[in-house]
Amino acid sequence: MTQHSTATDAPVTISIAFVQGMLAGVRERGEACEVYLQDAGIAAELLDQPAGRVTADQYIALFRSLTHRRDDDLLGFLSRPLRRGSIALVFRAATSATTIEMAMQRAAHTFGLLQDDLVVKPVRDGALAGWAVQFCDAARQWPAFLHEVLLRVFWRLLAWLAGGRLPVARFDFAFDVPAYAGGYSAVFTAPLRFGQAQSALWFDAELMRLPVRRDNIALRKFMADAEAQVIVPRREQEDVAGRIRQYLQRMQPAWPGLASCSDAVHMSTSTLQRRLAQEGTSFQSLKDDLRRDLAISRLITSSVPLATLASELGFADSAAFQRAFKSWTGSAPGPYRRAGPADMPAQVGNESNR
């Protein structure tokens, strides 16, 4: 369970829409979700709150519960289970290649051997190369989350093989813009196109020539924490928004204003505001998002009194904090006063040694 965040460990929270998406495969089968939510310490009533959020630990615990209880790396979305350890097998096949292009071919081939519902294949479009997801039953409405998680898994695989990062030029999605598309920026950090013929990720084709920089030892380490590596958004700390978030986190319990933050990143206030706008955010949004994430994390992992939490987050009193919290999440703090994620087996990592 995550403890009260330190200056170097800012909390991350995730929209309830992605929780609903993760449960979509089970729901489509007419199965109850309560046991999985209980494993993750997520209050079922949050599913009815469009602005609700969960911590990264809860999200990972939900993923682990689904894969462990169902023995299925893809959470009940496919016609037959993708047995636990299958994704590790795909990663191992890619690790044995010498170049990114060869790794993509081996991973796609191995993935195709394990299930019958879709094809993940390397594609080209001029100066761009990519990985596309094509479903064998094109007439079926496959849940958006399945598209999302497949692109996320194979993107993280490429980035990891390349040494840690692989800049994406564009993401395509074979479905219309979802109601929760505003949350995509934290997950898919590149231009987005919806309503496309296939879901795909695209990058500079020259990167196909890069050598694979990982081996089996590195693979075992990666798979030991695979869920966090793959499904949790990775914040880009190099951008201005990331630097400001880090600074605000370091300065707790003080909450410096715009001028102090501008000085910290050696910019004028107008330049900082302009740069943040270019990154699709603002100083107040960053501050509120961090306070929201800290509040949710503290509520879930501790019994801190609301008055104390309000003071920690820079509010004058508990009432002001509760008003802000409801504006952030759509509910009072009460539903978040639940047990933290249960200790589920790190099954993906354990399966990597099969």
LUMKEBA-453106 format. One record per residue (C-alpha): residue number from 1; x negated, y, z. Coordinates in pm, 1 decimal. Layout:
# LUMKEBA-453106
{seq=NUM; x=X; y=Y; z=Z};
...
# end
This chain:
# LUMKEBA-453106
{seq=1; x=0.0; y=0.0; z=0.0};
{seq=2; x=-128.6; y=346.9; z=-87.6};
{seq=3; x=-213.7; y=561.0; z=211.6};
{seq=4; x=-188.4; y=938.4; z=242.1};
{seq=5; x=-378.9; y=1070.9; z=-58.1};
{seq=6; x=-724.8; y=1209.6; z=-21.7};
{seq=7; x=-878.4; y=1493.5; z=-216.3};
{seq=8; x=-1020.9; y=1246.6; z=-465.6};
{seq=9; x=-713.7; y=1025.2; z=-487.8};
{seq=10; x=-419.2; y=1235.0; z=-601.8};
{seq=11; x=-95.2; y=1037.3; z=-618.4};
{seq=12; x=78.8; y=953.7; z=-942.9};
{seq=13; x=454.1; y=911.5; z=-974.5};
{seq=14; x=649.8; y=772.6; z=-1267.0};
{seq=15; x=995.8; y=854.9; z=-1401.0};
{seq=16; x=1275.3; y=615.4; z=-1305.8};
{seq=17; x=1346.1; y=586.9; z=-1679.8};
{seq=18; x=1033.7; y=372.6; z=-1716.6};
{seq=19; x=1148.5; y=156.4; z=-1423.6};
{seq=20; x=1481.6; y=106.6; z=-1598.4};
{seq=21; x=1291.7; y=22.1; z=-1915.2};
{seq=22; x=1078.8; y=-235.6; z=-1735.3};
{seq=23; x=1393.9; y=-404.6; z=-1607.5};
{seq=24; x=1568.9; y=-394.4; z=-1946.4};
{seq=25; x=1465.0; y=-745.5; z=-2048.1};
{seq=26; x=1604.1; y=-897.8; z=-1730.0};
{seq=27; x=1923.7; y=-692.2; z=-1749.7};
{seq=28; x=1976.6; y=-791.4; z=-2112.7};
{seq=29; x=1981.9; y=-1152.6; z=-1994.2};
{seq=30; x=2251.1; y=-1068.4; z=-1740.5};
{seq=31; x=2023.2; y=-1132.3; z=-1443.2};
{seq=32; x=2018.9; y=-939.1; z=-1116.1};
{seq=33; x=1727.8; y=-702.6; z=-1047.2};
{seq=34; x=1751.4; y=-666.2; z=-670.5};
{seq=35; x=1477.0; y=-911.8; z=-579.2};
{seq=36; x=1226.0; y=-736.7; z=-804.9};
{seq=37; x=1318.2; y=-394.4; z=-666.3};
{seq=38; x=1284.3; y=-528.6; z=-311.2};
{seq=39; x=939.9; y=-667.9; z=-390.0};
{seq=40; x=835.8; y=-322.8; z=-510.0};
{seq=41; x=999.6; y=-129.6; z=-225.7};
{seq=42; x=1223.3; y=63.5; z=-467.8};
{seq=43; x=1568.4; y=163.8; z=-347.8};
{seq=44; x=1827.3; y=37.1; z=-595.6};
{seq=45; x=2020.5; y=364.6; z=-568.4};
{seq=46; x=1729.3; y=547.0; z=-735.5};
{seq=47; x=1817.3; y=372.3; z=-1062.4};
{seq=48; x=2122.7; y=598.9; z=-1077.3};
{seq=49; x=1917.7; y=916.5; z=-1033.4};
{seq=50; x=1799.8; y=1039.9; z=-1378.6};
{seq=51; x=1529.7; y=1254.0; z=-1215.1};
{seq=52; x=1423.5; y=984.1; z=-968.3};
{seq=53; x=1063.1; y=873.0; z=-949.5};
{seq=54; x=851.0; y=594.0; z=-802.4};
{seq=55; x=486.8; y=579.0; z=-705.7};
{seq=56; x=227.9; y=409.7; z=-925.4};
{seq=57; x=191.2; y=139.8; z=-657.5};
{seq=58; x=564.3; y=67.4; z=-670.7};
{seq=59; x=558.6; y=56.0; z=-1050.6};
{seq=60; x=265.8; y=-187.3; z=-1050.5};
{seq=61; x=433.8; y=-397.8; z=-780.7};
{seq=62; x=750.4; y=-415.2; z=-991.5};
{seq=63; x=548.7; y=-530.8; z=-1292.1};
{seq=64; x=372.0; y=-793.3; z=-1080.2};
{seq=65; x=698.2; y=-914.5; z=-931.7};
{seq=66; x=855.2; y=-959.0; z=-1274.4};
{seq=67; x=555.0; y=-1136.0; z=-1425.7};
{seq=68; x=496.8; y=-1353.8; z=-1118.5};
{seq=69; x=853.7; y=-1460.9; z=-1047.3};
{seq=70; x=933.0; y=-1515.6; z=-1415.4};
{seq=71; x=591.5; y=-1653.3; z=-1517.0};
{seq=72; x=608.5; y=-1413.6; z=-1810.6};
{seq=73; x=354.3; y=-1146.9; z=-1908.0};
{seq=74; x=622.9; y=-964.9; z=-2111.0};
{seq=75; x=893.7; y=-948.3; z=-1846.5};
{seq=76; x=1170.1; y=-1146.6; z=-2016.1};
{seq=77; x=1181.9; y=-939.5; z=-2335.6};
{seq=78; x=1096.5; y=-1217.0; z=-2583.3};
{seq=79; x=1294.5; y=-1524.4; z=-2686.8};
{seq=80; x=1063.3; y=-1744.7; z=-2479.8};
{seq=81; x=833.1; y=-1648.1; z=-2191.6};
{seq=82; x=481.4; y=-1527.4; z=-2265.6};
{seq=83; x=325.8; y=-1734.0; z=-1987.5};
{seq=84; x=108.6; y=-1563.0; z=-1730.9};
{seq=85; x=-248.9; y=-1542.3; z=-1853.4};
{seq=86; x=-147.0; y=-1492.9; z=-2217.8};
{seq=87; x=-249.0; y=-1126.5; z=-2226.4};
{seq=88; x=-581.2; y=-1219.2; z=-2064.4};
{seq=89; x=-631.0; y=-1472.5; z=-2344.5};
{seq=90; x=-570.1; y=-1201.2; z=-2605.6};
{seq=91; x=-823.8; y=-976.8; z=-2435.0};
{seq=92; x=-1077.6; y=-1258.8; z=-2419.6};
{seq=93; x=-1040.4; y=-1323.8; z=-2792.5};
{seq=94; x=-1105.3; y=-956.2; z=-2865.0};
{seq=95; x=-1406.0; y=-942.7; z=-2631.1};
{seq=96; x=-1581.1; y=-1213.2; z=-2832.7};
{seq=97; x=-1588.1; y=-989.8; z=-3144.7};
{seq=98; x=-1878.7; y=-767.3; z=-3249.5};
{seq=99; x=-1685.8; y=-466.2; z=-3384.4};
{seq=100; x=-1355.8; y=-296.0; z=-3305.2};
{seq=101; x=-1217.3; y=-403.4; z=-3643.3};
{seq=102; x=-1299.7; y=-768.7; z=-3576.8};
{seq=103; x=-1161.5; y=-739.0; z=-3223.0};
{seq=104; x=-830.1; y=-610.1; z=-3358.2};
{seq=105; x=-805.0; y=-899.7; z=-3601.5};
{seq=106; x=-881.4; y=-1160.9; z=-3334.7};
{seq=107; x=-645.2; y=-1008.5; z=-3080.2};
{seq=108; x=-363.0; y=-986.8; z=-3334.2};
{seq=109; x=-417.0; y=-1348.1; z=-3442.9};
{seq=110; x=-425.0; y=-1480.8; z=-3087.1};
{seq=111; x=-115.0; y=-1284.2; z=-2986.7};
{seq=112; x=68.8; y=-1426.7; z=-3288.0};
{seq=113; x=-9.6; y=-1781.9; z=-3174.2};
{seq=114; x=154.8; y=-1724.1; z=-2837.8};
{seq=115; x=501.8; y=-1603.6; z=-2938.9};
{seq=116; x=744.2; y=-1598.5; z=-3232.6};
{seq=117; x=925.4; y=-1265.1; z=-3212.9};
{seq=118; x=681.8; y=-1006.5; z=-3344.4};
{seq=119; x=358.3; y=-937.3; z=-3524.0};
{seq=120; x=90.0; y=-693.1; z=-3410.8};
{seq=121; x=-128.8; y=-619.6; z=-3709.0};
{seq=122; x=-409.0; y=-380.4; z=-3811.0};
{seq=123; x=-292.5; y=-120.9; z=-4066.5};
{seq=124; x=-448.1; y=165.5; z=-4265.5};
{seq=125; x=-314.0; y=502.1; z=-4379.6};
{seq=126; x=-578.3; y=705.5; z=-4559.4};
{seq=127; x=-837.7; y=820.9; z=-4307.9};
{seq=128; x=-644.4; y=663.4; z=-4023.1};
{seq=129; x=-647.2; y=307.4; z=-3896.2};
{seq=130; x=-393.4; y=166.0; z=-3660.6};
{seq=131; x=-215.5; y=-117.9; z=-3491.9};
{seq=132; x=149.9; y=-166.9; z=-3585.4};
{seq=133; x=422.9; y=-365.7; z=-3412.7};
{seq=134; x=669.2; y=-538.5; z=-3644.9};
{seq=135; x=958.6; y=-749.7; z=-3516.5};
{seq=136; x=1058.0; y=-1062.4; z=-3705.0};
{seq=137; x=1428.7; y=-1002.7; z=-3641.4};
{seq=138; x=1454.0; y=-648.3; z=-3773.6};
{seq=139; x=1831.6; y=-642.0; z=-3730.7};
{seq=140; x=1806.7; y=-679.0; z=-3352.8};
{seq=141; x=1788.3; y=-367.1; z=-3135.4};
{seq=142; x=1473.5; y=-435.2; z=-2935.7};
{seq=143; x=1445.5; y=-227.4; z=-2614.9};
{seq=144; x=1233.4; y=85.8; z=-2641.6};
{seq=145; x=1027.4; y=-24.0; z=-2342.2};
{seq=146; x=900.6; y=-327.2; z=-2532.3};
{seq=147; x=766.7; y=-101.4; z=-2808.8};
{seq=148; x=616.8; y=127.6; z=-2544.8};
{seq=149; x=444.9; y=-142.2; z=-2340.4};
{seq=150; x=302.7; y=-318.1; z=-2647.1};
{seq=151; x=149.1; y=2.7; z=-2778.8};
{seq=152; x=19.4; y=80.9; z=-2431.2};
{seq=153; x=-141.3; y=-263.2; z=-2387.6};
{seq=154; x=-310.2; y=-269.0; z=-2726.2};
{seq=155; x=-425.3; y=92.7; z=-2700.1};
{seq=156; x=-584.1; y=26.5; z=-2360.6};
{seq=157; x=-747.6; y=-285.9; z=-2503.8};
{seq=158; x=-907.5; y=-84.4; z=-2785.3};
{seq=159; x=-1020.3; y=195.3; z=-2555.5};
{seq=160; x=-1170.1; y=-52.8; z=-2308.4};
{seq=161; x=-1352.8; y=-244.4; z=-2582.3};
{seq=162; x=-1494.8; y=81.1; z=-2719.0};
{seq=163; x=-1643.6; y=170.0; z=-2382.1};
{seq=164; x=-1364.5; y=353.9; z=-2205.2};
{seq=165; x=-1198.9; y=592.6; z=-2448.8};
{seq=166; x=-1050.7; y=578.8; z=-2796.3};
{seq=167; x=-877.4; y=902.7; z=-2905.3};
{seq=168; x=-539.8; y=840.3; z=-3067.0};
{seq=169; x=-434.7; y=1066.3; z=-3353.1};
{seq=170; x=-64.1; y=980.6; z=-3341.8};
{seq=171; x=196.6; y=744.0; z=-3200.3};
{seq=172; x=489.7; y=626.2; z=-3412.5};
{seq=173; x=804.3; y=475.7; z=-3260.3};
{seq=174; x=1065.2; y=269.8; z=-3444.0};
{seq=175; x=1353.3; y=415.9; z=-3243.4};
{seq=176; x=1515.8; y=756.1; z=-3199.9};
{seq=177; x=1397.5; y=1011.9; z=-2944.6};
{seq=178; x=1498.9; y=877.0; z=-2601.1};
{seq=179; x=1659.5; y=1094.5; z=-2335.6};
{seq=180; x=1345.4; y=1060.9; z=-2121.9};
{seq=181; x=1103.6; y=1166.1; z=-2396.4};
{seq=182; x=986.4; y=1453.6; z=-2178.3};
{seq=183; x=796.2; y=1196.9; z=-1972.5};
{seq=184; x=602.0; y=1066.6; z=-2271.6};
{seq=185; x=328.0; y=1329.4; z=-2247.7};
{seq=186; x=182.8; y=1161.7; z=-1937.9};
{seq=187; x=176.6; y=821.3; z=-2106.0};
{seq=188; x=120.3; y=879.3; z=-2478.7};
{seq=189; x=-128.5; y=1164.4; z=-2501.2};
{seq=190; x=-107.4; y=1237.9; z=-2874.2};
{seq=191; x=149.1; y=1370.5; z=-3124.8};
{seq=192; x=464.5; y=1156.4; z=-3138.1};
{seq=193; x=691.1; y=1058.4; z=-3427.9};
{seq=194; x=1024.4; y=887.2; z=-3365.4};
{seq=195; x=1260.8; y=709.6; z=-3601.0};
{seq=196; x=975.6; y=547.3; z=-3794.0};
{seq=197; x=982.7; y=219.7; z=-3984.1};
{seq=198; x=749.2; y=59.7; z=-3729.1};
{seq=199; x=594.3; y=141.8; z=-3394.5};
{seq=200; x=221.9; y=205.5; z=-3429.3};
{seq=201; x=-78.2; y=385.5; z=-3287.1};
{seq=202; x=-321.9; y=560.5; z=-3520.0};
{seq=203; x=-683.8; y=668.8; z=-3484.2};
{seq=204; x=-980.2; y=771.2; z=-3699.6};
{seq=205; x=-1063.1; y=476.0; z=-3924.5};
{seq=206; x=-1435.8; y=535.5; z=-3868.9};
{seq=207; x=-1388.4; y=409.6; z=-3514.0};
{seq=208; x=-1323.8; y=61.8; z=-3654.3};
{seq=209; x=-1698.6; y=30.9; z=-3701.4};
{seq=210; x=-1775.8; y=84.1; z=-3333.7};
{seq=211; x=-1939.1; y=-209.7; z=-3157.1};
{seq=212; x=-1752.1; y=-397.2; z=-2885.3};
{seq=213; x=-1917.0; y=-283.1; z=-2563.6};
{seq=214; x=-1765.8; y=-537.3; z=-2323.9};
{seq=215; x=-1843.8; y=-896.4; z=-2230.9};
{seq=216; x=-1675.7; y=-1168.6; z=-2026.4};
{seq=217; x=-1813.3; y=-1034.1; z=-1698.8};
{seq=218; x=-1661.5; y=-695.0; z=-1773.1};
{seq=219; x=-1339.1; y=-867.2; z=-1875.6};
{seq=220; x=-1303.8; y=-1040.7; z=-1538.4};
{seq=221; x=-1345.8; y=-706.4; z=-1360.8};
{seq=222; x=-1095.0; y=-537.3; z=-1590.3};
{seq=223; x=-833.1; y=-809.3; z=-1554.7};
{seq=224; x=-860.8; y=-802.8; z=-1174.5};
{seq=225; x=-677.9; y=-468.5; z=-1187.7};
{seq=226; x=-514.9; y=-505.0; z=-1528.1};
{seq=227; x=-171.7; y=-372.1; z=-1435.6};
{seq=228; x=-308.5; y=-38.8; z=-1316.0};
{seq=229; x=-543.3; y=-23.2; z=-1614.3};
{seq=230; x=-268.8; y=-81.5; z=-1868.4};
{seq=231; x=71.4; y=38.5; z=-1751.5};
{seq=232; x=-7.7; y=336.6; z=-1525.5};
{seq=233; x=-69.5; y=672.6; z=-1696.4};
{seq=234; x=-435.1; y=774.5; z=-1692.8};
{seq=235; x=-465.6; y=1144.3; z=-1615.5};
{seq=236; x=-709.9; y=1334.1; z=-1834.1};
{seq=237; x=-919.5; y=1524.9; z=-1580.5};
{seq=238; x=-1124.0; y=1697.9; z=-1850.1};
{seq=239; x=-836.2; y=1923.4; z=-1960.0};
{seq=240; x=-754.4; y=2246.7; z=-1782.0};
{seq=241; x=-437.2; y=2107.0; z=-1625.2};
{seq=242; x=-635.5; y=1817.7; z=-1479.1};
{seq=243; x=-897.7; y=2052.4; z=-1334.5};
{seq=244; x=-631.2; y=2269.6; z=-1172.8};
{seq=245; x=-453.5; y=1965.9; z=-1028.1};
{seq=246; x=-782.5; y=1842.5; z=-883.4};
{seq=247; x=-854.6; y=2184.4; z=-732.7};
{seq=248; x=-509.9; y=2208.3; z=-573.1};
{seq=249; x=-557.7; y=1859.4; z=-433.0};
{seq=250; x=-900.8; y=1941.2; z=-288.9};
{seq=251; x=-775.0; y=2258.2; z=-119.1};
{seq=252; x=-503.9; y=2091.2; z=87.2};
{seq=253; x=-346.8; y=2177.4; z=322.5};
{seq=254; x=-387.6; y=2523.6; z=170.2};
{seq=255; x=-199.9; y=2591.7; z=-152.5};
{seq=256; x=-401.9; y=2853.7; z=-343.4};
{seq=257; x=-227.5; y=3084.5; z=-587.0};
{seq=258; x=-285.7; y=3149.1; z=-954.7};
{seq=259; x=-567.2; y=3398.6; z=-897.8};
{seq=260; x=-768.8; y=3161.3; z=-677.7};
{seq=261; x=-723.0; y=2876.1; z=-922.9};
{seq=262; x=-832.1; y=3101.2; z=-1210.2};
{seq=263; x=-1151.2; y=3184.8; z=-1023.5};
{seq=264; x=-1211.3; y=2815.5; z=-951.0};
{seq=265; x=-1214.6; y=2728.3; z=-1323.2};
{seq=266; x=-1393.1; y=3052.8; z=-1421.0};
{seq=267; x=-1109.0; y=3199.8; z=-1625.2};
{seq=268; x=-897.0; y=3511.0; z=-1607.1};
{seq=269; x=-538.2; y=3452.3; z=-1498.4};
{seq=270; x=-410.1; y=3533.0; z=-1847.5};
{seq=271; x=-655.9; y=3289.4; z=-2008.4};
{seq=272; x=-560.7; y=3017.1; z=-1762.8};
{seq=273; x=-190.4; y=3068.1; z=-1827.2};
{seq=274; x=-249.6; y=3058.5; z=-2202.7};
{seq=275; x=-458.3; y=2739.9; z=-2182.5};
{seq=276; x=-200.2; y=2567.0; z=-1965.5};
{seq=277; x=75.7; y=2667.7; z=-2208.1};
{seq=278; x=-127.2; y=2513.6; z=-2491.5};
{seq=279; x=-136.5; y=2190.3; z=-2289.5};
{seq=280; x=241.6; y=2201.5; z=-2245.1};
{seq=281; x=256.0; y=2303.7; z=-1880.2};
{seq=282; x=228.6; y=2599.6; z=-1642.8};
{seq=283; x=67.3; y=2674.1; z=-1309.8};
{seq=284; x=398.0; y=2651.9; z=-1121.9};
{seq=285; x=485.1; y=2322.6; z=-1292.2};
{seq=286; x=147.8; y=2174.0; z=-1197.6};
{seq=287; x=187.9; y=2287.3; z=-838.5};
{seq=288; x=543.7; y=2155.5; z=-812.2};
{seq=289; x=455.3; y=1825.1; z=-979.9};
{seq=290; x=169.6; y=1768.3; z=-735.2};
{seq=291; x=386.9; y=1859.2; z=-435.9};
{seq=292; x=659.5; y=1627.5; z=-564.7};
{seq=293; x=413.8; y=1339.3; z=-609.2};
{seq=294; x=259.7; y=1396.0; z=-266.4};
{seq=295; x=603.2; y=1414.7; z=-105.4};
{seq=296; x=722.6; y=1089.6; z=-264.4};
{seq=297; x=399.9; y=911.4; z=-172.1};
{seq=298; x=416.7; y=1029.1; z=190.0};
{seq=299; x=784.7; y=945.3; z=226.6};
{seq=300; x=731.9; y=591.9; z=97.2};
{seq=301; x=411.8; y=511.6; z=283.4};
{seq=302; x=463.2; y=684.2; z=619.2};
{seq=303; x=718.5; y=795.7; z=876.6};
{seq=304; x=604.3; y=1158.0; z=867.7};
{seq=305; x=875.3; y=1397.4; z=996.3};
{seq=306; x=1024.8; y=1616.8; z=726.1};
{seq=307; x=920.1; y=1931.7; z=910.9};
{seq=308; x=557.6; y=1814.4; z=912.3};
{seq=309; x=572.8; y=1718.5; z=547.0};
{seq=310; x=725.7; y=2054.7; z=458.5};
{seq=311; x=437.5; y=2231.2; z=630.8};
{seq=312; x=177.4; y=2012.5; z=457.2};
{seq=313; x=328.7; y=2101.8; z=119.8};
{seq=314; x=337.7; y=2475.3; z=186.3};
{seq=315; x=708.4; y=2523.8; z=258.7};
{seq=316; x=839.2; y=2757.0; z=527.1};
{seq=317; x=1064.9; y=2494.0; z=681.3};
{seq=318; x=1226.5; y=2155.3; z=630.0};
{seq=319; x=1537.1; y=2301.9; z=464.8};
{seq=320; x=1331.8; y=2474.4; z=195.3};
{seq=321; x=1140.5; y=2152.7; z=129.4};
{seq=322; x=1459.4; y=1946.1; z=102.5};
{seq=323; x=1610.2; y=2192.7; z=-145.7};
{seq=324; x=1297.2; y=2173.9; z=-358.5};
{seq=325; x=1282.5; y=1796.0; z=-334.2};
{seq=326; x=1639.4; y=1763.6; z=-456.8};
{seq=327; x=1563.4; y=1995.0; z=-749.2};
{seq=328; x=1261.3; y=1776.4; z=-838.3};
{seq=329; x=1419.7; y=1432.7; z=-803.0};
{seq=330; x=1797.2; y=1479.7; z=-802.7};
{seq=331; x=1835.4; y=1333.2; z=-454.2};
{seq=332; x=1761.5; y=1400.6; z=-89.3};
{seq=333; x=1443.0; y=1250.7; z=60.1};
{seq=334; x=1641.3; y=971.9; z=231.7};
{seq=335; x=1639.6; y=710.4; z=-48.7};
{seq=336; x=1261.5; y=733.1; z=-61.6};
{seq=337; x=1231.2; y=627.8; z=303.1};
{seq=338; x=1181.4; y=265.6; z=208.7};
{seq=339; x=910.8; y=7.1; z=269.4};
{seq=340; x=616.9; y=28.9; z=34.2};
{seq=341; x=544.1; y=-230.2; z=-234.0};
{seq=342; x=517.1; y=-588.8; z=-118.4};
{seq=343; x=182.7; y=-762.5; z=-155.3};
{seq=344; x=229.8; y=-950.5; z=-479.6};
{seq=345; x=-41.9; y=-1175.7; z=-620.4};
{seq=346; x=-270.8; y=-1005.7; z=-872.2};
{seq=347; x=-166.2; y=-1277.3; z=-1111.2};
{seq=348; x=-295.9; y=-1128.8; z=-1434.8};
{seq=349; x=-645.2; y=-1100.5; z=-1298.7};
{seq=350; x=-631.4; y=-1447.1; z=-1149.1};
{seq=351; x=-527.1; y=-1591.9; z=-1482.5};
{seq=352; x=-823.7; y=-1436.2; z=-1666.8};
{seq=353; x=-1048.6; y=-1720.2; z=-1560.1};
{seq=354; x=-835.5; y=-1997.1; z=-1708.7};
# end
